[in-house]
């Protein structure tokens, strides 16, 4: 088993904004972030993820609790005393400076020698593949290229931790996907701990070693993308990560009995720790769907809507119970032509595809 060295340890952090009513931006948050890790804080607007990032950066201080960086308490240290850099959503490049000038400015302010600055700038330009554009101004390069310059500038002094506050949100979809791959490459090549803030689940799943899902100032769950996607601890996490079908079921032993009496089999012993009426999760891609016939399938429904996405198709059903359900089928030649609006279908769901949730 690989032993991970701890970079950041956040212990029982509370952040309260005082007003007519106290606003708990962070409510008893505890988590650890490892060295050389791409760690993502994921959640909806207002969940506290950017506040937590600002506390790590030193732009704000916790009301209570402790933030350790390499076992040193940095909770009250000013930003310039922390070995941490931040990449903002707006990039914040100096418009009157060249690409190379933007990267070198901070290094010069640190008192580095001219030779060391020049060498580091060249290294950073090569790292982000911007060497040929070193003499251009920010207004003369694209948004994606500006993003690379901002990254190069932040990485140049070799911080122990790089904080990224939704840096891809201003980019178009295609460029955003390219930059997701680029960010992961940069993190891997530099070995610097990246802490990334986003509300985009796809970004989190694509790039992260681990993800912390946040809501209303609390960390609801954190773990690897695979762990969180396949084993969400509650309904909010399941709904926020990936597409989900939720059904209400009465759990009895290794069976889930739906409201219309349909019985779904559960994995052995899964029902032993749960009983009574619970929400169950079934991912749309974990369902086999067939035109209804005399066969004996678990669930039946009628196709109410079909949405084509190119690589796959989403079928929106109304089950016999009246509940809504989505099935995702990967598109291939000759796949799905017989499935039209109004088609009555039967669904096959493997026991391993059913998760029992804590509401």
C-alpha positions in Angstrom: 0.0 0.0 0.0 1.3 3.4 -1.0 2.0 5.8 1.9 1.1 9.4 1.2 2.8 12.3 2.9 0.5 15.0 4.2 0.8 18.5 2.7 -2.2 20.3 4.2 -4.1 19.3 7.3 -7.3 21.3 7.9 -8.6 20.7 11.5 -12.1 21.7 12.6 -12.1 24.9 10.7 -15.0 27.3 11.3 -15.5 30.5 9.3 -18.3 32.8 10.4 -19.2 36.1 8.7 -20.8 38.5 11.2 -24.0 40.3 10.1 -27.5 40.6 11.4 -27.4 36.8 11.5 -24.1 34.8 11.7 -23.4 33.2 8.3 -21.4 29.9 8.6 -19.4 29.8 5.4 -17.4 26.9 6.8 -18.8 24.7 9.5 -16.3 22.3 11.3 -14.4 21.4 8.2 -11.6 18.8 8.5 -9.7 17.1 5.7 -6.1 16.3 4.6 -4.5 17.0 1.3 -1.4 14.9 0.3 1.8 16.1 -1.3 2.0 15.8 -5.1 -1.8 15.4 -5.2 -4.4 17.0 -7.5 -7.1 17.7 -5.0 -10.5 19.2 -6.0 -13.0 21.1 -3.8 -16.3 20.4 -5.6 -19.7 21.9 -4.9 -22.4 24.3 -5.9 -22.1 28.1 -5.6 -22.1 29.3 -2.0 -21.0 25.9 -0.6 -17.8 27.3 1.0 -15.2 25.9 -1.4 -13.7 29.3 -2.4 -13.8 30.4 1.2 -11.7 27.4 2.1 -9.3 28.1 -0.7 -8.9 31.7 0.5 -8.1 30.5 4.0 -5.4 28.2 2.7 -4.0 31.2 0.7 -4.1 33.5 3.7 -6.5 36.1 2.2 -8.8 35.4 5.1 -8.4 33.8 8.5 -10.5 31.1 10.2 -12.8 32.0 13.0 -11.6 28.9 14.8 -9.7 25.8 13.9 -6.2 25.1 12.5 -4.6 24.9 9.0 -1.3 23.1 8.9 1.1 23.1 5.9 3.8 20.6 6.2 3.1 20.4 10.0 3.4 24.2 10.4 0.4 26.2 11.6 -0.2 28.8 8.9 -3.7 29.8 10.1 -2.8 33.4 10.8 0.2 33.8 8.5 -0.1 36.6 5.9 -0.2 35.4 2.2 3.4 36.5 1.4 4.7 34.3 4.2 3.2 31.1 2.8 4.8 28.9 0.2 1.5 29.0 -1.8 0.5 30.6 -5.1 -3.0 31.2 -6.5 -4.4 31.2 -10.1 -7.5 33.3 -10.3 -10.5 33.0 -12.6 -9.6 36.3 -14.3 -5.9 35.4 -14.8 -4.9 38.9 -13.6 -2.1 39.3 -16.2 -0.3 42.7 -16.5 -1.6 44.0 -19.9 1.5 46.3 -20.5 4.0 43.4 -20.0 5.0 40.7 -22.4 4.4 37.0 -21.7 7.9 36.7 -20.5 7.6 39.9 -18.4 4.5 38.6 -16.7 6.4 35.4 -15.6 9.6 37.2 -14.6 8.0 40.1 -12.6 7.2 38.1 -9.4 10.6 36.4 -9.5 12.4 39.8 -9.7 10.3 41.0 -6.7 11.7 38.0 -4.8 15.2 39.3 -5.4 16.3 36.5 -7.7 19.4 37.1 -9.9 18.9 38.0 -13.5 20.4 34.7 -14.6 18.1 32.7 -12.4 15.1 34.6 -13.5 15.9 34.2 -17.2 16.6 30.4 -16.8 13.3 29.9 -14.8 11.3 31.9 -17.3 12.6 29.8 -20.2 11.8 26.6 -18.2 8.2 27.8 -17.5 7.7 28.8 -21.1 8.8 25.4 -22.2 6.6 23.7 -19.6 3.4 25.5 -20.8 4.6 25.4 -24.5 4.6 29.1 -25.0 8.2 29.8 -25.9 7.4 31.2 -29.4 5.0 33.7 -27.9 7.3 35.1 -25.1 7.4 38.6 -26.5 3.7 39.1 -27.1 1.3 41.1 -24.9 -1.7 39.4 -23.2 -4.0 41.2 -25.7 -2.2 39.5 -28.6 -2.8 35.9 -27.4 -5.9 33.7 -26.9 -7.8 33.0 -23.7 -6.3 29.6 -23.5 -2.8 31.0 -24.0 -3.4 33.6 -21.3 -4.4 30.8 -19.0 -1.1 29.1 -19.7 0.8 32.3 -18.9 -1.0 32.7 -15.6 -0.1 29.1 -14.7 3.5 29.6 -15.7 3.7 32.7 -13.5 2.2 30.9 -10.5 4.5 27.9 -10.9 7.7 29.8 -11.5 8.7 30.3 -7.9 8.1 26.6 -7.3 5.4 26.9 -4.5 4.7 23.9 -2.4 1.0 24.3 -3.1 -0.8 25.8 -6.1 -4.4 27.0 -5.6 -6.7 27.3 -8.6 -10.0 29.1 -8.2 -12.3 28.0 -11.1 -9.6 28.9 -13.7 -11.3 27.2 -16.7 -14.7 28.8 -16.3 -14.1 31.5 -18.9 -13.0 29.1 -21.6 -15.2 27.5 -24.3 -16.0 23.8 -24.0 -13.4 22.4 -26.4 -10.6 24.6 -24.9 -11.7 23.7 -21.4 -11.4 20.0 -22.1 -7.9 20.6 -23.5 -6.9 22.6 -20.5 -8.1 19.8 -18.1 -5.6 17.5 -19.7 -2.9 20.2 -19.6 -3.5 21.0 -15.9 -3.1 17.4 -14.9 0.1 17.1 -17.0 1.5 20.2 -15.3 0.7 18.9 -11.9 2.3 15.5 -12.6 5.5 17.0 -14.2 6.1 19.6 -11.4 5.1 17.4 -8.5 3.4 20.4 -6.9 0.3 19.9 -4.8 -2.7 21.4 -6.7 -5.9 22.4 -4.9 -8.6 23.1 -7.5 -12.0 24.7 -6.9 -14.9 24.0 -9.3 -18.6 23.4 -9.5 -18.1 21.3 -12.6 -18.3 17.6 -11.9 -16.7 16.6 -15.2 -13.6 18.7 -14.4 -13.4 17.1 -11.0 -13.7 13.5 -12.3 -11.3 14.1 -15.2 -8.3 15.6 -13.3 -8.5 14.8 -9.6 -6.6 12.2 -7.5 -9.2 12.9 -4.8 -12.3 15.1 -4.5 -14.1 16.7 -1.5 -17.8 17.3 -2.2 -19.0 20.3 -0.2 -22.4 21.8 0.6 -23.6 24.4 3.0 -20.1 24.9 4.5 -19.5 21.2 5.2 -17.4 18.4 3.5 -20.0 15.7 2.9 -17.5 13.1 1.5 -14.0 12.9 0.1 -12.1 10.2 -1.7 -11.1 9.2 -5.2 -13.3 10.0 -8.2 -14.1 6.3 -8.5 -15.0 5.9 -4.8 -17.3 9.0 -4.8 -19.0 8.1 -8.1 -19.6 4.4 -7.3 -20.1 4.7 -3.5 -21.7 8.0 -2.6 -22.5 8.3 1.0 -25.8 10.3 0.6 -28.3 11.5 -1.9 -26.7 15.0 -2.3 -23.3 13.5 -3.3 -24.9 11.0 -5.6 -27.0 13.6 -7.4 -24.1 16.1 -7.7 -21.6 13.6 -9.1 -22.9 12.1 -12.4 -26.4 11.4 -13.5 -28.6 9.5 -11.1 -31.9 7.7 -10.8 -33.4 7.7 -7.3 -36.2 5.3 -6.4 -37.9 4.9 -3.1 -37.8 1.3 -1.9 -38.5 -0.8 1.2 -35.4 -2.7 2.1 -36.0 -6.2 3.4 -33.0 -8.6 3.7 -31.4 -8.7 0.3 -34.4 -7.2 -1.6 -35.5 -3.7 -2.5 -39.3 -3.6 -2.9 -40.6 -0.6 -4.9 -43.8 1.2 -4.3 -45.6 -0.7 -7.1 -44.5 -4.1 -5.6 -41.6 -4.6 -8.1 -38.7 -6.5 -6.4 -35.1 -5.7 -7.1 -32.3 -8.1 -5.9 -29.5 -6.6 -3.8 -26.0 -7.9 -3.4 -25.7 -10.4 -0.5 -25.6 -8.7 2.9 -26.1 -5.2 1.4 -29.6 -5.1 2.9 -28.5 -6.4 6.3 -27.2 -2.9 7.4 -30.2 -1.1 6.0 -33.9 -1.7 6.5 -37.2 0.1 6.0 -37.9 2.8 3.3 -34.8 4.2 1.8 -33.6 5.9 -1.4 -31.8 3.7 -3.8 -29.4 4.9 -6.6 -29.1 3.4 -10.0 -26.8 5.1 -12.6 -28.3 5.4 -16.1 -25.4 3.6 -17.7 -25.8 0.5 -15.5 -29.2 -0.5 -16.9 -30.0 -2.8 -19.8 -33.2 -1.9 -21.7 -35.2 -4.1 -24.1 -38.5 -3.7 -25.9 -41.2 -5.2 -23.7 -42.1 -8.8 -24.4 -43.2 -11.9 -22.5 -39.9 -12.0 -20.7 -39.9 -11.4 -16.9 -37.8 -8.3 -16.2 -37.5 -6.2 -13.1 -38.9 -2.9 -14.2 -41.2 -1.7 -16.9 -41.8 1.8 -18.3 -42.6 3.8 -21.4 -40.1 6.0 -23.3 -41.3 9.6 -23.0 -38.2 11.4 -24.5 -35.1 10.6 -26.4 -32.0 12.8 -26.4 -29.1 12.1 -28.8 -25.6 13.1 -27.7 -23.5 11.6 -30.5 -21.5 9.1 -28.5 -24.6 8.0 -26.5 -28.4 8.4 -26.2 -30.4 9.2 -23.1 -33.9 7.6 -22.9 -36.2 9.3 -20.4 -38.9 6.9 -19.1 -42.0 6.9 -17.0 -42.1 3.7 -15.0 -45.3 1.8 -14.2 -45.1 3.3 -10.7 -45.2 6.8 -12.2 -41.6 7.6 -11.3 -39.2 9.1 -13.8 -36.1 7.1 -14.9 -33.2 7.6 -17.3 -31.3 5.0 -19.3 -28.1 5.8 -21.1 -27.0 3.6 -24.0 -23.8 3.9 -25.9 -24.4 4.4 -29.6 -23.1 1.9 -32.2 -24.1 0.8 -35.6 -27.6 -0.8 -35.5 -28.1 0.1 -31.8 -31.4 1.4 -30.6 -33.3 2.0 -33.9 -36.3 0.1 -32.6 -36.6 2.3 -29.5 -38.9 5.1 -30.2 -41.2 7.5 -28.3 -44.0 5.6 -26.7 -42.2 2.2 -26.8 -42.9 0.1 -23.7 -39.6 -1.3 -22.4 -38.3 -3.7 -19.7 -35.2 -2.9 -17.7 -32.6 -5.3 -16.3 -30.6 -4.1 -13.4 -27.7 -6.1 -11.8 -27.7 -6.3 -8.1 -24.3 -4.7 -7.9 -25.6 -1.6 -9.7 -28.0 -0.7 -6.8 -26.7 1.6 -4.0 -28.7 2.2 -0.8 -28.3 5.8 0.3 -28.5 7.8 3.5 -30.8 10.7 2.8 
